[in-house]
Amino acid sequence: MGFFKNIWDGLLSLLSAILTFAVFGVPIWATHLAISYGIVPIWAYAALVGLVFIGGNLGIAFLRKALDGVAPLRDRKRR
């Protein structure tokens, strides 16, 4: 039964990764468009870089957990 828990935990981590990329991707895209159309000044790219860095690291961490079969809020597999 532990095997199925690992599969379920991996799927939850994969869903968390997808949700993280969506939650961070929408503001990143909107910020890029706002800079492109001149709505906000060019220095807003600094905030954009921060969003990309934080969202990318968090999403990659969830993807790593998904490949290892670890739940999103745990450090190790369940026993």
Secondary structure by P-SEA (a helix, b strand, c coil): caaaaaaaaaaaaaaaaaaaaaaaaaaaaaaaaaaaaccccccaaaaaaaaaaaaaaaaaaaaaaaaaccccccccccc
